[in-house]
Amino acid sequence: MEKWPDGSVFEGEYKEGKKNGKGKYMWADGASYEGEWDDNEISGYGYYKWSDGRQYMGHWQGNIMDEFGLYTWQDGRMYDGFYKDDKKHGYGVYTWSD
């Protein structure tokens, strides 16, 4: 476990002093990420929740959304599809709450 003065906390696996493997990071603003890490970066499969209620469950590469995932907003909207370089890219399905 690692803690920072601002209240952020990481609990998980390390390799050679870097976040590596599975772990959970909780930021001071209430955002959190739980999933896979590689060389101190969010990489692999994981679940990110922003402090405003948005959520993303899917694949990451180098701290950005990449490949396939499900993004949801607090108002019920959803996007289930592909990402490239942190942006929606290719096939995906948007669903609105109404």
N, C-alpha and C positions, 0 to 999 in steps of 0.2 A: 504494500500500500504506500502511496505517495500523496502527500498533502501540500497545498500551496497556501501562502498567507491570505489570498483572496477568498479562500473557502473551497476551491476546486480540489477534487479528490480523484485519484486513479487507483483502482484495485484490480490486480490481474497479474499476468505473467510478464516476465522480463527476460531478455537475453542480452548479455553483455551491456547491461545498464540501460537498455532501451525497451520500450513497450513492444512486446512480440508475443503472438499467440492470442489467447482470449483475455478480455478484460473489459472493465466498465469505467468510463470517465464521466464525472458529474461536474459541470461547470458551475461557477458561483451564481450565474443568472438563472439557474434551474434547468438548463439544457443538459441532455445526457446522451451518451452513446454506449451501447453494449454490443460487443461482437469481436471480430478479428482485427488484429494489429500486425503490422510488419514494419520493422525498423523505425518505430516511433510514429508511424502513420496509420490512419484508418484504412485498412485494405482487407478485402475478402468480404464475407457476409456479415451484416450487422443491422442494428436498429438504432436510429437517431431520432431523438425527440427534442424539438426546439422549445424554448420557454413560452412561445406564443401558442403552443398546441399542435403545430404542424409535425408530421411524422414521416419518416422514410424507412422502409424495411427492404433491404436488397443488397446489391453488390456495390463495393467501393474499390477504388484504386487510387492510392496516393492522396487521400483526404477528399476525393471528389466522387460523386455518384457516377457509376459506370456500369454498363451492361444492362441488367434487368432489375426492376424494383417497383414497389408500391408506395406512392406518395399520397398522403391524406392531409386535408386541411381540417381545421376545427369545425367549420360549417358543414362538413359532410362530403365535400367534393373529393374525388379520388382520381389519380392517374396511375394506371397499371400498364407499364410498358418499358421500353428501352431508353437508356441514357448513354450519352457519350460526352466526356469532358464537362460533367455537371449540368448538362442540358438534355431535355427530351430530344430523342433522336431515333427516327425509324418508327416502327409499329408501336402503337399504344392505344389504350382505351381510356377516355375521360368519362367520368360519371358525376353528374350533379345531384345534389341532395333532393331536388324537386323532381 
